[in-house]
Amino acid sequence: MKSVKITLNSIDKVKAFVNEVTKFDSDFDLVSGRYVIDAKSIMGIFSLDLSKPIELNIHNDADAEKVITALKPYIAE
């Protein structure tokens, strides 16, 4: 499993992020505090505190580098 921090600080960013993530067959979780939600669930994402970076867990190590490249605009530096 690979983890990266992402920021989703606008509605448009959330929609674009979900569109990118759904292109992959892998499982993704977003972790914010004690909450863990499916990263492909737009309603789940809006239930999180989006004012600070969120941890994205990628459960398929084989696709991890491709996923990280595709999600570059959302990764918190």
Residue pairs with C-beta under 8 A, 6 or more apart in sequence:
1 57
1 58
1 59
1 61
2 57
2 58
2 61
2 64
2 68
3 55
3 56
3 57
3 58
4 55
4 56
4 58
4 68
4 71
4 75
5 53
5 54
5 55
5 56
5 75
5 76
6 17
6 30
6 53
6 54
6 55
6 56
6 71
6 74
6 75
6 76
7 13
7 52
7 53
7 54
7 74
7 76
8 14
8 17
8 45
8 50
8 54
8 74
9 50
9 51
13 74
14 42
14 45
14 46
14 50
15 42
16 73
17 39
17 45
17 71
17 74
18 39
18 40
18 41
18 42
18 45
20 70
20 71
20 74
21 28
21 39
21 40
21 67
21 71
22 40
23 70
24 60
24 63
24 66
24 67
24 70
25 60
25 63
26 58
26 59
26 60
26 63
26 67
27 38
27 59
27 60
28 38
28 39
28 40
28 56
28 57
28 58
28 59
28 67
29 36
29 37
29 38
29 39
29 56
29 57
29 59
30 36
30 37
30 38
30 39
30 44
30 45
30 48
30 54
30 55
30 56
30 57
31 54
31 55
31 56
31 57
32 48
32 49
32 54
32 55
33 49
35 47
35 48
37 44
37 45
37 47
37 48
38 44
39 45
39 56
48 54
53 76
56 71
58 64
58 67
58 68
60 67
68 75
